[in-house]
Amino acid sequence: MTAPTPPTQTLTVAEVSARTGAVLDRVEQAVVGKREALTLVLTALLARGHVLLEDFPGLGKTLAARSFAQTLGLDFTRAQFTPDLLPSDLTGSFVFDQRESEFVFRPGPLFTGLLLADEINRTPPKTQSALLEAMQEHQVTVEGQTFALPQPFHVLATANPVEYEGTYPLPEAQLDRFLMRVSFGYPSPEEEWDVLRRRLVRQHEDQHLAAVTDADGLSAMQDAIERVPVEDDISRYCVELASATRRHRSVQVGASPRGSLGLMLTSRAYAVVQARDYVTPEDVKAVAHAVLDHRISIKPELWMSDTGGAAVVDAVLGQVPVPGSRTGASTVADQP
């Protein structure tokens, strides 16, 4: 397996912040009124993570994925997950080349910059598991041979949270591979009217956004964020939040150490998107629900109650003491 080629660009935090603002402004031309949700998705991409977009149909999940691919200059493929989808339909397979009289590997849709895994919960676990190696190791193994995926590589998966007939719930091990879970929610009446108005002005269905950067540029942005320091009190705060979810009385399984690591990585990227080269507790709070909610399993006897991952994260955010900020704020515990 060959190592990915290092990016040729070196960017400052200020340059990365400017680019992220341009990317969000351009994506908002297609996805109306969802700046905060789009910021979270971009934050996960900058932190080299994958995102699960869980929301009702028709709220712009597919449009957002395609828009990010266009503005970030990434190759884009879409895999529609169905009950008859096979693992080889994603990874690719060996086919016989009659000219060369030998088997050659034909790459599948995983060999791209950004993969939209549409309705990921509609395919059986065997096919879902084909994503695990790609998401974690950035490679696929077919018939004993390993093939490296292009870099950067990201998965944006969509799922319908209310339609369960004929679906296969994602196992906790696979949910844990998604750095964030993000929902867009319904637009306001004014935002929905703006969608209609833009469609009339555009006079065609498809939307094409100009690229702000390219794959090398995104890699350079990711590398610049890796150079942003995180103070010990912030990283300890991330650990304490994740640990608190494991001690909550309603929780069967809390966030793993991957959850605390995700908090640190995404809060750092979120700070850069907010045009800062340092991380504050407010950055951690801003990404906490997207990073932790889907990593928490509630006790079975509470499944029919209002208790869920979001309620647990709200509780621990109110209970865990907040470290003092750079401005010298005192250390206090937020109240629920």
Disulfide bonds with the S-S distance in Angstrom:
none
